[in-house]
Amino acid sequence: MPVQTSASPRTSQVEHRVHVHDRREYRLRVRATVFLWGSDGITQNLSFDKPLLLHIHNDLFGEQITIGTQLANGTRNTFGTLNAGQCLTIPIQDICAVFASCTLESMVSCTVR
């Protein structure tokens, strides 16, 4: 979404590009188990000089979700649950995926920084 400013359209576009490259936001419908980041098809654990941060927010009117990470060898580490409206930040380092599961259905917002 573009940043509204009183500056020229060119300045606004530059601010928008910086905003877009600064963080990635997306929403997912969680039913059963879905990957919030990564995939079970990744064959190596990923590492970064500076870990990425995945901010996870369960919808205010959502259902309880279970959050965890997965290694390339298939091993899963479950962190626990988020109830409606709750948030968690997970560092992405030496893993291949972050997953969420829900027995019913919930919308989850994610931001990668």
Summary of the structure (lengths in Angstrom):
residues: 113
radius of gyration: 16.3
end to end distance: 17.1
largest distance: 51.9
contacts: 301
relative contact order: 0.31
helix: 12%
strand: 52%
